[in-house]
Amino acid sequence: MQERREIKYGKGSRQCRRCGSHKGLIRRGGLNVCRRCIREIYGKIGFKKTGSRGG
Ligand SMILES: [Zn+2]
């Protein structure tokens, strides 16, 4: 039995390098992650939050 693995991290592949999704892919600064993962990644760093002030 052969396991199907298509993990290609390069310029050719256009998919989230985190989950591998193609929807809402964001290539900002070479992140190559989908919107969903972006939130998780930036959420920890401190994504731009608009609306409420003072935290
Ligand atoms: Zn993702």
mmCIF file of the protein (N, C-alpha, C, O) and its ligand, coordinates in Angstrom:
data_MODEL
# 
_entry.id   MODEL 
# 
loop_
_entity.id 
_entity.type 
_entity.pdbx_number_of_molecules 
1 polymer     1 
2 non-polymer 1 
# 
_entity_poly.entity_id                      1 
_entity_poly.type                           'polypeptide(L)' 
_entity_poly.nstd_linkage                   no 
_entity_poly.nstd_monomer                   no 
_entity_poly.pdbx_seq_one_letter_code       MQERREIKYGKGSRQCRRCGSHKGLIRRGGLNVCRRCIREIYGKIGFKKTGSRGG 
_entity_poly.pdbx_seq_one_letter_code_can   MQERREIKYGKGSRQCRRCGSHKGLIRRGGLNVCRRCIREIYGKIGFKKTGSRGG 
_entity_poly.pdbx_strand_id                 A 
# 
loop_
_entity_poly_seq.entity_id 
_entity_poly_seq.num 
_entity_poly_seq.mon_id 
_entity_poly_seq.hetero 
1 1  MET n 
1 2  GLN n 
1 3  GLU n 
1 4  ARG n 
1 5  ARG n 
1 6  GLU n 
1 7  ILE n 
1 8  LYS n 
1 9  TYR n 
1 10 GLY n 
1 11 LYS n 
1 12 GLY n 
1 13 SER n 
1 14 ARG n 
1 15 GLN n 
1 16 CYS n 
1 17 ARG n 
1 18 ARG n 
1 19 CYS n 
1 20 GLY n 
1 21 SER n 
1 22 HIS n 
1 23 LYS n 
1 24 GLY n 
1 25 LEU n 
1 26 ILE n 
1 27 ARG n 
1 28 ARG n 
1 29 GLY n 
1 30 GLY n 
1 31 LEU n 
1 32 ASN n 
1 33 VAL n 
1 34 CYS n 
1 35 ARG n 
1 36 ARG n 
1 37 CYS n 
1 38 ILE n 
1 39 ARG n 
1 40 GLU n 
1 41 ILE n 
1 42 TYR n 
1 43 GLY n 
1 44 LYS n 
1 45 ILE n 
1 46 GLY n 
1 47 PHE n 
1 48 LYS n 
1 49 LYS n 
1 50 THR n 
1 51 GLY n 
1 52 SER n 
1 53 ARG n 
1 54 GLY n 
1 55 GLY n 
# 
loop_
_struct_asym.id 
_struct_asym.entity_id 
A 1 
B 2 
# 
loop_
_chem_comp.id 
_chem_comp.type 
_chem_comp.mon_nstd_flag 
ARG 'L-peptide linking' y 
ASN 'L-peptide linking' y 
CYS 'L-peptide linking' y 
GLN 'L-peptide linking' y 
GLU 'L-peptide linking' y 
GLY 'peptide linking'   y 
HIS 'L-peptide linking' y 
ILE 'L-peptide linking' y 
LEU 'L-peptide linking' y 
LYS 'L-peptide linking' y 
MET 'L-peptide linking' y 
PHE 'L-peptide linking' y 
SER 'L-peptide linking' y 
THR 'L-peptide linking' y 
TYR 'L-peptide linking' y 
VAL 'L-peptide linking' y 
ZN  non-polymer         . 
# 
_pdbx_entity_nonpoly.entity_id   2 
_pdbx_entity_nonpoly.name        ? 
_pdbx_entity_nonpoly.comp_id     ZN 
# 
_pdbx_nonpoly_scheme.asym_id         B 
_pdbx_nonpoly_scheme.entity_id       2 
_pdbx_nonpoly_scheme.mon_id          ZN 
_pdbx_nonpoly_scheme.ndb_seq_num     1 
_pdbx_nonpoly_scheme.pdb_seq_num     101 
_pdbx_nonpoly_scheme.auth_seq_num    101 
_pdbx_nonpoly_scheme.pdb_mon_id      ZN 
_pdbx_nonpoly_scheme.auth_mon_id     ZN 
_pdbx_nonpoly_scheme.pdb_strand_id   A 
_pdbx_nonpoly_scheme.pdb_ins_code    . 
# 
loop_
_atom_site.group_PDB 
_atom_site.id 
_atom_site.type_symbol 
_atom_site.label_atom_id 
_atom_site.label_alt_id 
_atom_site.label_comp_id 
_atom_site.label_asym_id 
_atom_site.label_entity_id 
_atom_site.label_seq_id 
_atom_site.pdbx_PDB_ins_code 
_atom_site.Cartn_x 
_atom_site.Cartn_y 
_atom_site.Cartn_z 
_atom_site.occupancy 
_atom_site.B_iso_or_equiv 
_atom_site.pdbx_formal_charge 
_atom_site.auth_seq_id 
_atom_site.auth_comp_id 
_atom_site.auth_asym_id 
_atom_site.auth_atom_id 
_atom_site.pdbx_PDB_model_num 
ATOM   1   N  N  . MET A 1 1  ? 0.851   -1.205 0.000  1.00 0.00 ? 1   MET A N  1 
ATOM   2   C  CA . MET A 1 1  ? 0.000   0.000  0.000  1.00 0.00 ? 1   MET A CA 1 
ATOM   3   C  C  . MET A 1 1  ? 0.883   1.250  0.000  1.00 0.00 ? 1   MET A C  1 
ATOM   4   O  O  . MET A 1 1  ? 1.833   1.384  0.772  1.00 0.00 ? 1   MET A O  1 
ATOM   5   N  N  . GLN A 1 2  ? 0.530   2.118  -0.872 1.00 0.00 ? 2   GLN A N  1 
ATOM   6   C  CA . GLN A 1 2  ? 1.331   3.336  -0.979 1.00 0.00 ? 2   GLN A CA 1 
ATOM   7   C  C  . GLN A 1 2  ? 0.522   4.532  -0.489 1.00 0.00 ? 2   GLN A C  1 
ATOM   8   O  O  . GLN A 1 2  ? -0.642  4.724  -0.838 1.00 0.00 ? 2   GLN A O  1 
ATOM   9   N  N  . GLU A 1 3  ? 1.173   5.295  0.304  1.00 0.00 ? 3   GLU A N  1 
ATOM   10  C  CA . GLU A 1 3  ? 0.488   6.456  0.848  1.00 0.00 ? 3   GLU A CA 1 
ATOM   11  C  C  . GLU A 1 3  ? 0.622   7.652  -0.083 1.00 0.00 ? 3   GLU A C  1 
ATOM   12  O  O  . GLU A 1 3  ? 1.698   7.982  -0.581 1.00 0.00 ? 3   GLU A O  1 
ATOM   13  N  N  . ARG A 1 4  ? -0.494  8.263  -0.283 1.00 0.00 ? 4   ARG A N  1 
ATOM   14  C  CA . ARG A 1 4  ? -0.467  9.406  -1.207 1.00 0.00 ? 4   ARG A CA 1 
ATOM   15  C  C  . ARG A 1 4  ? -0.055  10.658 -0.459 1.00 0.00 ? 4   ARG A C  1 
ATOM   16  O  O  . ARG A 1 4  ? -0.739  11.136 0.447  1.00 0.00 ? 4   ARG A O  1 
ATOM   17  N  N  . ARG A 1 5  ? 1.065   11.155 -0.868 1.00 0.00 ? 5   ARG A N  1 
ATOM   18  C  CA . ARG A 1 5  ? 1.530   12.369 -0.198 1.00 0.00 ? 5   ARG A CA 1 
ATOM   19  C  C  . ARG A 1 5  ? 1.945   13.387 -1.244 1.00 0.00 ? 5   ARG A C  1 
ATOM   20  O  O  . ARG A 1 5  ? 2.861   13.161 -2.035 1.00 0.00 ? 5   ARG A O  1 
ATOM   21  N  N  . GLU A 1 6  ? 1.265   14.482 -1.228 1.00 0.00 ? 6   GLU A N  1 
ATOM   22  C  CA . GLU A 1 6  ? 1.609   15.518 -2.193 1.00 0.00 ? 6   GLU A CA 1 
ATOM   23  C  C  . GLU A 1 6  ? 1.942   16.807 -1.465 1.00 0.00 ? 6   GLU A C  1 
ATOM   24  O  O  . GLU A 1 6  ? 1.179   17.772 -1.459 1.00 0.00 ? 6   GLU A O  1 
ATOM   25  N  N  . ILE A 1 7  ? 3.067   16.778 -0.879 1.00 0.00 ? 7   ILE A N  1 
ATOM   26  C  CA . ILE A 1 7  ? 3.482   17.974 -0.151 1.00 0.00 ? 7   ILE A CA 1 
ATOM   27  C  C  . ILE A 1 7  ? 4.598   18.667 -0.916 1.00 0.00 ? 7   ILE A C  1 
ATOM   28  O  O  . ILE A 1 7  ? 5.749   18.232 -0.919 1.00 0.00 ? 7   ILE A O  1 
ATOM   29  N  N  . LYS A 1 8  ? 4.223   19.738 -1.550 1.00 0.00 ? 8   LYS A N  1 
ATOM   30  C  CA . LYS A 1 8  ? 5.228   20.459 -2.319 1.00 0.00 ? 8   LYS A CA 1 
ATOM   31  C  C  . LYS A 1 8  ? 5.244   21.913 -1.887 1.00 0.00 ? 8   LYS A C  1 
ATOM   32  O  O  . LYS A 1 8  ? 4.290   22.660 -2.103 1.00 0.00 ? 8   LYS A O  1 
ATOM   33  N  N  . TYR A 1 9  ? 6.299   22.275 -1.299 1.00 0.00 ? 9   TYR A N  1 
ATOM   34  C  CA . TYR A 1 9  ? 6.409   23.658 -0.865 1.00 0.00 ? 9   TYR A CA 1 
ATOM   35  C  C  . TYR A 1 9  ? 7.273   24.442 -1.846 1.00 0.00 ? 9   TYR A C  1 
ATOM   36  O  O  . TYR A 1 9  ? 8.501   24.456 -1.753 1.00 0.00 ? 9   TYR A O  1 
ATOM   37  N  N  . GLY A 1 10 ? 6.620   25.070 -2.755 1.00 0.00 ? 10  GLY A N  1 
ATOM   38  C  CA . GLY A 1 10 ? 7.384   25.838 -3.733 1.00 0.00 ? 10  GLY A CA 1 
ATOM   39  C  C  . GLY A 1 10 ? 6.524   26.918 -4.356 1.00 0.00 ? 10  GLY A C  1 
ATOM   40  O  O  . GLY A 1 10 ? 5.444   27.250 -3.867 1.00 0.00 ? 10  GLY A O  1 
ATOM   41  N  N  . LYS A 1 11 ? 7.027   27.442 -5.427 1.00 0.00 ? 11  LYS A N  1 
ATOM   42  C  CA . LYS A 1 11 ? 6.291   28.508 -6.090 1.00 0.00 ? 11  LYS A CA 1 
ATOM   43  C  C  . LYS A 1 11 ? 5.116   27.946 -6.888 1.00 0.00 ? 11  LYS A C  1 
ATOM   44  O  O  . LYS A 1 11 ? 4.102   28.612 -7.100 1.00 0.00 ? 11  LYS A O  1 
ATOM   45  N  N  . GLY A 1 12 ? 5.285   26.725 -7.311 1.00 0.00 ? 12  GLY A N  1 
ATOM   46  C  CA . GLY A 1 12 ? 4.241   26.115 -8.134 1.00 0.00 ? 12  GLY A CA 1 
ATOM   47  C  C  . GLY A 1 12 ? 2.980   25.844 -7.346 1.00 0.00 ? 12  GLY A C  1 
ATOM   48  O  O  . GLY A 1 12 ? 1.879   26.136 -7.811 1.00 0.00 ? 12  GLY A O  1 
ATOM   49  N  N  . SER A 1 13 ? 3.127   25.299 -6.182 1.00 0.00 ? 13  SER A N  1 
ATOM   50  C  CA . SER A 1 13 ? 1.960   24.949 -5.398 1.00 0.00 ? 13  SER A CA 1 
ATOM   51  C  C  . SER A 1 13 ? 1.297   26.194 -4.834 1.00 0.00 ? 13  SER A C  1 
ATOM   52  O  O  . SER A 1 13 ? 1.954   27.103 -4.327 1.00 0.00 ? 13  SER A O  1 
ATOM   53  N  N  . ARG A 1 14 ? 0.010   26.205 -4.937 1.00 0.00 ? 14  ARG A N  1 
ATOM   54  C  CA . ARG A 1 14 ? -0.727  27.340 -4.384 1.00 0.00 ? 14  ARG A CA 1 
ATOM   55  C  C  . ARG A 1 14 ? -1.761  26.813 -3.418 1.00 0.00 ? 14  ARG A C  1 
ATOM   56  O  O  . ARG A 1 14 ? -2.931  26.644 -3.764 1.00 0.00 ? 14  ARG A O  1 
ATOM   57  N  N  . GLN A 1 15 ? -1.332  26.564 -2.247 1.00 0.00 ? 15  GLN A N  1 
ATOM   58  C  CA . GLN A 1 15 ? -2.260  26.072 -1.246 1.00 0.00 ? 15  GLN A CA 1 
ATOM   59  C  C  . GLN A 1 15 ? -1.744  26.376 0.144  1.00 0.00 ? 15  GLN A C  1 
ATOM   60  O  O  . GLN A 1 15 ? -0.557  26.615 0.364  1.00 0.00 ? 15  GLN A O  1 
ATOM   61  N  N  . CYS A 1 16 ? -2.677  26.355 1.063  1.00 0.00 ? 16  CYS A N  1 
ATOM   62  C  CA . CYS A 1 16 ? -2.296  26.656 2.437  1.00 0.00 ? 16  CYS A CA 1 
ATOM   63  C  C  . CYS A 1 16 ? -1.234  25.658 2.894  1.00 0.00 ? 16  CYS A C  1 
ATOM   64  O  O  . CYS A 1 16 ? -1.420  24.444 2.813  1.00 0.00 ? 16  CYS A O  1 
ATOM   65  N  N  . ARG A 1 17 ? -0.153  26.185 3.362  1.00 0.00 ? 17  ARG A N  1 
ATOM   66  C  CA . ARG A 1 17 ? 0.919   25.306 3.809  1.00 0.00 ? 17  ARG A CA 1 
ATOM   67  C  C  . ARG A 1 17 ? 0.645   24.793 5.215  1.00 0.00 ? 17  ARG A C  1 
ATOM   68  O  O  . ARG A 1 17 ? 1.431   24.040 5.789  1.00 0.00 ? 17  ARG A O  1 
ATOM   69  N  N  . ARG A 1 18 ? -0.479  25.217 5.747  1.00 0.00 ? 18  ARG A N  1 
ATOM   70  C  CA . ARG A 1 18 ? -0.821  24.775 7.088  1.00 0.00 ? 18  ARG A CA 1 
ATOM   71  C  C  . ARG A 1 18 ? -1.825  23.626 7.040  1.00 0.00 ? 18  ARG A C  1 
ATOM   72  O  O  . ARG A 1 18 ? -1.615  22.567 7.630  1.00 0.00 ? 18  ARG A O  1 
ATOM   73  N  N  . CYS A 1 19 ? -2.906  23.862 6.331  1.00 0.00 ? 19  CYS A N  1 
ATOM   74  C  CA . CYS A 1 19 ? -3.917  22.825 6.247  1.00 0.00 ? 19  CYS A CA 1 
ATOM   75  C  C  . CYS A 1 19 ? -4.013  22.257 4.839  1.00 0.00 ? 19  CYS A C  1 
ATOM   76  O  O  . CYS A 1 19 ? -4.482  21.136 4.640  1.00 0.00 ? 19  CYS A O  1 
ATOM   77  N  N  . GLY A 1 20 ? -3.564  23.045 3.863  1.00 0.00 ? 20  GLY A N  1 
ATOM   78  C  CA . GLY A 1 20 ? -3.559  22.545 2.503  1.00 0.00 ? 20  GLY A CA 1 
ATOM   79  C  C  . GLY A 1 20 ? -4.816  22.934 1.751  1.00 0.00 ? 20  GLY A C  1 
ATOM   80  O  O  . GLY A 1 20 ? -5.131  22.358 0.709  1.00 0.00 ? 20  GLY A O  1 
ATOM   81  N  N  . SER A 1 21 ? -5.526  23.903 2.276  1.00 0.00 ? 21  SER A N  1 
ATOM   82  C  CA . SER A 1 21 ? -6.746  24.332 1.622  1.00 0.00 ? 21  SER A CA 1 
ATOM   83  C  C  . SER A 1 21 ? -6.439  25.303 0.487  1.00 0.00 ? 21  SER A C  1 
ATOM   84  O  O  . SER A 1 21 ? -5.383  25.934 0.450  1.00 0.00 ? 21  SER A O  1 
ATOM   85  N  N  . HIS A 1 22 ? -7.371  25.403 -0.419 1.00 0.00 ? 22  HIS A N  1 
ATOM   86  C  CA . HIS A 1 22 ? -7.174  26.307 -1.544 1.00 0.00 ? 22  HIS A CA 1 
ATOM   87  C  C  . HIS A 1 22 ? -8.100  27.505 -1.443 1.00 0.00 ? 22  HIS A C  1 
ATOM   88  O  O  . HIS A 1 22 ? -7.941  28.501 -2.148 1.00 0.00 ? 22  HIS A O  1 
ATOM   89  N  N  . LYS A 1 23 ? -9.058  27.387 -0.561 1.00 0.00 ? 23  LYS A N  1 
ATOM   90  C  CA . LYS A 1 23 ? -10.044 28.466 -0.437 1.00 0.00 ? 23  LYS A CA 1 
ATOM   91  C  C  . LYS A 1 23 ? -9.478  29.587 0.416  1.00 0.00 ? 23  LYS A C  1 
ATOM   92  O  O  . LYS A 1 23 ? -8.879  29.367 1.469  1.00 0.00 ? 23  LYS A O  1 
ATOM   93  N  N  . GLY A 1 24 ? -9.693  30.790 -0.080 1.00 0.00 ? 24  GLY A N  1 
ATOM   94  C  CA . GLY A 1 24 ? -9.264  31.956 0.681  1.00 0.00 ? 24  GLY A CA 1 
ATOM   95  C  C  . GLY A 1 24 ? -7.781  31.950 0.957  1.00 0.00 ? 24  GLY A C  1 
ATOM   96  O  O  . GLY A 1 24 ? -7.319  32.303 2.041  1.00 0.00 ? 24  GLY A O  1 
ATOM   97  N  N  . LEU A 1 25 ? -7.061  31.543 -0.048 1.00 0.00 ? 25  LEU A N  1 
ATOM   98  C  CA . LEU A 1 25 ? -5.607  31.502 0.147  1.00 0.00 ? 25  LEU A CA 1 
ATOM   99  C  C  . LEU A 1 25 ? -5.019  32.911 0.125  1.00 0.00 ? 25  LEU A C  1 
ATOM   100 O  O  . LEU A 1 25 ? -5.346  33.731 -0.732 1.00 0.00 ? 25  LEU A O  1 
ATOM   101 N  N  . ILE A 1 26 ? -4.177  33.152 1.056  1.00 0.00 ? 26  ILE A N  1 
ATOM   102 C  CA . ILE A 1 26 ? -3.560  34.477 1.143  1.00 0.00 ? 26  ILE A CA 1 
ATOM   103 C  C  . ILE A 1 26 ? -2.060  34.331 0.997  1.00 0.00 ? 26  ILE A C  1 
ATOM   104 O  O  . ILE A 1 26 ? -1.408  33.575 1.719  1.00 0.00 ? 26  ILE A O  1 
ATOM   105 N  N  . ARG A 1 27 ? -1.543  35.065 0.058  1.00 0.00 ? 27  ARG A N  1 
ATOM   106 C  CA . ARG A 1 27 ? -0.101  34.986 -0.171 1.00 0.00 ? 27  ARG A CA 1 
ATOM   107 C  C  . ARG A 1 27 ? 0.538   36.309 0.191  1.00 0.00 ? 27  ARG A C  1 
ATOM   108 O  O  . ARG A 1 27 ? 1.232   36.927 -0.617 1.00 0.00 ? 27  ARG A O  1 
ATOM   109 N  N  . ARG A 1 28 ? 0.299   36.720 1.379  1.00 0.00 ? 28  ARG A N  1 
ATOM   110 C  CA . ARG A 1 28 ? 0.837   38.006 1.825  1.00 0.00 ? 28  ARG A CA 1 
ATOM   111 C  C  . ARG A 1 28 ? 2.207   37.789 2.451  1.00 0.00 ? 28  ARG A C  1 
ATOM   112 O  O  . ARG A 1 28 ? 2.349   37.119 3.475  1.00 0.00 ? 28  ARG A O  1 
ATOM   113 N  N  . GLY A 1 29 ? 3.180   38.359 1.823  1.00 0.00 ? 29  GLY A N  1 
ATOM   114 C  CA . GLY A 1 29 ? 4.533   38.228 2.359  1.00 0.00 ? 29  GLY A CA 1 
ATOM   115 C  C  . GLY A 1 29 ? 5.026   36.801 2.296  1.00 0.00 ? 29  GLY A C  1 
ATOM   116 O  O  . GLY A 1 29 ? 5.905   36.396 3.058  1.00 0.00 ? 29  GLY A O  1 
ATOM   117 N  N  . GLY A 1 30 ? 4.452   36.044 1.381  1.00 0.00 ? 30  GLY A N  1 
ATOM   118 C  CA . GLY A 1 30 ? 4.899   34.668 1.214  1.00 0.00 ? 30  GLY A CA 1 
ATOM   119 C  C  . GLY A 1 30 ? 4.418   33.766 2.324  1.00 0.00 ? 30  GLY A C  1 
ATOM   120 O  O  . GLY A 1 30 ? 5.079   32.791 2.682  1.00 0.00 ? 30  GLY A O  1 
ATOM   121 N  N  . LEU A 1 31 ? 3.267   34.095 2.865  1.00 0.00 ? 31  LEU A N  1 
ATOM   122 C  CA . LEU A 1 31 ? 2.730   33.262 3.939  1.00 0.00 ? 31  LEU A CA 1 
ATOM   123 C  C  . LEU A 1 31 ? 2.149   31.980 3.372  1.00 0.00 ? 31  LEU A C  1 
ATOM   124 O  O  . LEU A 1 31 ? 2.395   30.877 3.861  1.00 0.00 ? 31  LEU A O  1 
ATOM   125 N  N  . ASN A 1 32 ? 1.362   32.177 2.314  1.00 0.00 ? 32  ASN A N  1 
ATOM   126 C  CA . ASN A 1 32 ? 0.753   31.010 1.670  1.00 0.00 ? 32  ASN A CA 1 
ATOM   127 C  C  . ASN A 1 32 ? -0.124  30.236 2.648  1.00 0.00 ? 32  ASN A C  1 
ATOM   128 O  O  . ASN A 1 32 ? 0.034   29.027 2.823  1.00 0.00 ? 32  ASN A O  1 
ATOM   129 N  N  . VAL A 1 33 ? -1.020  30.931 3.259  1.00 0.00 ? 33  VAL A N  1 
ATOM   130 C  CA . VAL A 1 33 ? -1.938  30.263 4.177  1.00 0.00 ? 33  VAL A CA 1 
ATOM   131 C  C  . VAL A 1 33 ? -3.352  30.773 3.922  1.00 0.00 ? 33  VAL A C  1 
ATOM   132 O  O  . VAL A 1 33 ? -3.545  31.893 3.450  1.00 0.00 ? 33  VAL A O  1 
ATOM   133 N  N  . CYS A 1 34 ? -4.300  29.967 4.230  1.00 0.00 ? 34  CYS A N  1 
ATOM   134 C  CA . CYS A 1 34 ? -5.680  30.353 3.998  1.00 0.00 ? 34  CYS A CA 1 
ATOM   135 C  C  . CYS A 1 34 ? -6.149  31.304 5.100  1.00 0.00 ? 34  CYS A C  1 
ATOM   136 O  O  . CYS A 1 34 ? -5.500  31.479 6.131  1.00 0.00 ? 34  CYS A O  1 
ATOM   137 N  N  . ARG A 1 35 ? -7.278  31.893 4.836  1.00 0.00 ? 35  ARG A N  1 
ATOM   138 C  CA . ARG A 1 35 ? -7.790  32.888 5.787  1.00 0.00 ? 35  ARG A CA 1 
ATOM   139 C  C  . ARG A 1 35 ? -7.994  32.272 7.166  1.00 0.00 ? 35  ARG A C  1 
ATOM   140 O  O  . ARG A 1 35 ? -7.784  32.909 8.198  1.00 0.00 ? 35  ARG A O  1 
ATOM   141 N  N  . ARG A 1 36 ? -8.396  31.052 7.142  1.00 0.00 ? 36  ARG A N  1 
ATOM   142 C  CA . ARG A 1 36 ? -8.674  30.391 8.412  1.00 0.00 ? 36  ARG A CA 1 
ATOM   143 C  C  . ARG A 1 36 ? -7.399  30.285 9.259  1.00 0.00 ? 36  ARG A C  1 
ATOM   144 O  O  . ARG A 1 36 ? -7.393  30.603 10.449 1.00 0.00 ? 36  ARG A O  1 
ATOM   145 N  N  . CYS A 1 37 ? -6.356  29.844 8.630  1.00 0.00 ? 37  CYS A N  1 
ATOM   146 C  CA . CYS A 1 37 ? -5.104  29.682 9.358  1.00 0.00 ? 37  CYS A CA 1 
ATOM   147 C  C  . CYS A 1 37 ? -4.509  31.042 9.689  1.00 0.00 ? 37  CYS A C  1 
ATOM   148 O  O  . CYS A 1 37 ? -3.859  31.216 10.720 1.00 0.00 ? 37  CYS A O  1 
ATOM   149 N  N  . ILE A 1 38 ? -4.736  31.983 8.817  1.00 0.00 ? 38  ILE A N  1 
ATOM   150 C  CA . ILE A 1 38 ? -4.204  33.327 9.059  1.00 0.00 ? 38  ILE A CA 1 
ATOM   151 C  C  . ILE A 1 38 ? -4.659  33.831 10.416 1.00 0.00 ? 38  ILE A C  1 
ATOM   152 O  O  . ILE A 1 38 ? -3.888  34.409 11.182 1.00 0.00 ? 38  ILE A O  1 
ATOM   153 N  N  . ARG A 1 39 ? -5.900  33.601 10.682 1.00 0.00 ? 39  ARG A N  1 
ATOM   154 C  CA . ARG A 1 39 ? -6.444  34.063 11.958 1.00 0.00 ? 39  ARG A CA 1 
ATOM   155 C  C  . ARG A 1 39 ? -5.731  33.387 13.125 1.00 0.00 ? 39  ARG A C  1 
ATOM   156 O  O  . ARG A 1 39 ? -5.444  34.005 14.150 1.00 0.00 ? 39  ARG A O  1 
ATOM   157 N  N  . GLU A 1 40 ? -5.465  32.137 12.940 1.00 0.00 ? 40  GLU A N  1 
ATOM   158 C  CA . GLU A 1 40 ? -4.801  31.401 14.025 1.00 0.00 ? 40  GLU A CA 1 
ATOM   159 C  C  . GLU A 1 40 ? -3.375  31.884 14.207 1.00 0.00 ? 40  GLU A C  1 
ATOM   160 O  O  . GLU A 1 40 ? -2.885  32.036 15.326 1.00 0.00 ? 40  GLU A O  1 
ATOM   161 N  N  . ILE A 1 41 ? -2.730  32.119 13.089 1.00 0.00 ? 41  ILE A N  1 
ATOM   162 C  CA . ILE A 1 41 ? -1.341  32.551 13.155 1.00 0.00 ? 41  ILE A CA 1 
ATOM   163 C  C  . ILE A 1 41 ? -1.252  33.966 13.702 1.00 0.00 ? 41  ILE A C  1 
ATOM   164 O  O  . ILE A 1 41 ? -0.528  34.244 14.658 1.00 0.00 ? 41  ILE A O  1 
ATOM   165 N  N  . TYR A 1 42 ? -2.004  34.846 13.071 1.00 0.00 ? 42  TYR A N  1 
ATOM   166 C  CA . TYR A 1 42 ? -1.950  36.240 13.495 1.00 0.00 ? 42  TYR A CA 1 
ATOM   167 C  C  . TYR A 1 42 ? -2.629  36.446 14.839 1.00 0.00 ? 42  TYR A C  1 
ATOM   168 O  O  . TYR A 1 42 ? -2.304  37.370 15.585 1.00 0.00 ? 42  TYR A O  1 
ATOM   169 N  N  . GLY A 1 43 ? -3.560  35.581 15.124 1.00 0.00 ? 43  GLY A N  1 
ATOM   170 C  CA . GLY A 1 43 ? -4.274  35.707 16.389 1.00 0.00 ? 43  GLY A CA 1 
ATOM   171 C  C  . GLY A 1 43 ? -3.312  35.647 17.560 1.00 0.00 ? 43  GLY A C  1 
ATOM   172 O  O  . GLY A 1 43 ? -3.513  36.297 18.586 1.00 0.00 ? 43  GLY A O  1 
ATOM   173 N  N  . LYS A 1 44 ? -2.276  34.865 17.388 1.00 0.00 ? 44  LYS A N  1 
ATOM   174 C  CA . LYS A 1 44 ? -1.319  34.717 18.481 1.00 0.00 ? 44  LYS A CA 1 
ATOM   175 C  C  . LYS A 1 44 ? -0.356  35.896 18.520 1.00 0.00 ? 44  LYS A C  1 
ATOM   176 O  O  . LYS A 1 44 ? 0.052   36.368 19.581 1.00 0.00 ? 44  LYS A O  1 
ATOM   177 N  N  . ILE A 1 45 ? -0.013  36.348 17.330 1.00 0.00 ? 45  ILE A N  1 
ATOM   178 C  CA . ILE A 1 45 ? 0.930   37.456 17.265 1.00 0.00 ? 45  ILE A CA 1 
ATOM   179 C  C  . ILE A 1 45 ? 0.249   38.760 17.640 1.00 0.00 ? 45  ILE A C  1 
ATOM   180 O  O  . ILE A 1 45 ? 0.813   39.612 18.328 1.00 0.00 ? 45  ILE A O  1 
ATOM   181 N  N  . GLY A 1 46 ? -0.965  38.886 17.171 1.00 0.00 ? 46  GLY A N  1 
ATOM   182 C  CA . GLY A 1 46 ? -1.668  40.130 17.452 1.00 0.00 ? 46  GLY A CA 1 
ATOM   183 C  C  . GLY A 1 46 ? -2.137  40.777 16.172 1.00 0.00 ? 46  GLY A C  1 
ATOM   184 O  O  . GLY A 1 46 ? -1.573  41.767 15.707 1.00 0.00 ? 46  GLY A O  1 
ATOM   185 N  N  . PHE A 1 47 ? -3.175  40.201 15.616 1.00 0.00 ? 47  PHE A N  1 
ATOM   186 C  CA . PHE A 1 47 ? -3.689  40.729 14.362 1.00 0.00 ? 47  PHE A CA 1 
ATOM   187 C  C  . PHE A 1 47 ? -4.351  42.075 14.591 1.00 0.00 ? 47  PHE A C  1 
ATOM   188 O  O  . PHE A 1 47 ? -4.813  42.416 15.680 1.00 0.00 ? 47  PHE A O  1 
ATOM   189 N  N  . LYS A 1 48 ? -4.368  42.821 13.485 1.00 0.00 ? 48  LYS A N  1 
ATOM   190 C  CA . LYS A 1 48 ? -4.993  44.147 13.568 1.00 0.00 ? 48  LYS A CA 1 
ATOM   191 C  C  . LYS A 1 48 ? -6.445  44.005 13.999 1.00 0.00 ? 48  LYS A C  1 
ATOM   192 O  O  . LYS A 1 48 ? -7.251  43.370 13.319 1.00 0.00 ? 48  LYS A O  1 
ATOM   193 N  N  . LYS A 1 49 ? -6.749  44.577 15.085 1.00 0.00 ? 49  LYS A N  1 
ATOM   194 C  CA . LYS A 1 49 ? -8.109  44.486 15.568 1.00 0.00 ? 49  LYS A CA 1 
ATOM   195 C  C  . LYS A 1 49 ? -8.780  45.836 15.450 1.00 0.00 ? 49  LYS A C  1 
ATOM   196 O  O  . LYS A 1 49 ? -8.292  46.846 15.957 1.00 0.00 ? 49  LYS A O  1 
ATOM   197 N  N  . THR A 1 50 ? -9.891  45.827 14.779 1.00 0.00 ? 50  THR A N  1 
ATOM   198 C  CA . THR A 1 50 ? -10.599 47.081 14.585 1.00 0.00 ? 50  THR A CA 1 
ATOM   199 C  C  . THR A 1 50 ? -11.934 47.025 15.305 1.00 0.00 ? 50  THR A C  1 
ATOM   200 O  O  . THR A 1 50 ? -12.630 46.010 15.288 1.00 0.00 ? 50  THR A O  1 
ATOM   201 N  N  . GLY A 1 51 ? -12.260 48.099 15.915 1.00 0.00 ? 51  GLY A N  1 
ATOM   202 C  CA . GLY A 1 51 ? -13.551 48.136 16.610 1.00 0.00 ? 51  GLY A CA 1 
ATOM   203 C  C  . GLY A 1 51 ? -13.331 48.575 18.047 1.00 0.00 ? 51  GLY A C  1 
ATOM   204 O  O  . GLY A 1 51 ? -13.244 49.767 18.340 1.00 0.00 ? 51  GLY A O  1 
ATOM   205 N  N  . SER A 1 52 ? -13.247 47.626 18.910 1.00 0.00 ? 52  SER A N  1 
ATOM   206 C  CA . SER A 1 52 ? -13.101 47.960 20.324 1.00 0.00 ? 52  SER A CA 1 
ATOM   207 C  C  . SER A 1 52 ? -11.720 48.569 20.589 1.00 0.00 ? 52  SER A C  1 
ATOM   208 O  O  . SER A 1 52 ? -10.734 48.223 19.939 1.00 0.00 ? 52  SER A O  1 
ATOM   209 N  N  . ARG A 1 53 ? -11.681 49.447 21.522 1.00 0.00 ? 53  ARG A N  1 
ATOM   210 C  CA . ARG A 1 53 ? -10.414 50.092 21.879 1.00 0.00 ? 53  ARG A CA 1 
ATOM   211 C  C  . ARG A 1 53 ? -9.977  49.669 23.270 1.00 0.00 ? 53  ARG A C  1 
ATOM   212 O  O  . ARG A 1 53 ? -10.777 49.337 24.144 1.00 0.00 ? 53  ARG A O  1 
ATOM   213 N  N  . GLY A 1 54 ? -8.706  49.700 23.417 1.00 0.00 ? 54  GLY A N  1 
ATOM   214 C  CA . GLY A 1 54 ? -8.159  49.380 24.734 1.00 0.00 ? 54  GLY A CA 1 
ATOM   215 C  C  . GLY A 1 54 ? -8.344  47.916 25.081 1.00 0.00 ? 54  GLY A C  1 
ATOM   216 O  O  . GLY A 1 54 ? -9.458  47.393 25.080 1.00 0.00 ? 54  GLY A O  1 
ATOM   217 N  N  . GLY A 1 55 ? -7.263  47.286 25.367 1.00 0.00 ? 55  GLY A N  1 
ATOM   218 C  CA . GLY A 1 55 ? -7.430  45.870 25.637 1.00 0.00 ? 55  GLY A CA 1 
ATOM   219 C  C  . GLY A 1 55 ? -6.611  45.542 26.760 1.00 0.00 ? 55  GLY A C  1 
ATOM   220 O  O  . GLY A 1 55 ? -6.581  44.387 27.185 1.00 0.00 ? 55  GLY A O  1 
HETATM 221 ZN ZN . ZN  B 2 .  ? -5.118  26.776 6.140  1.00 0.00 2 101 ZN  A ZN 1 
# 
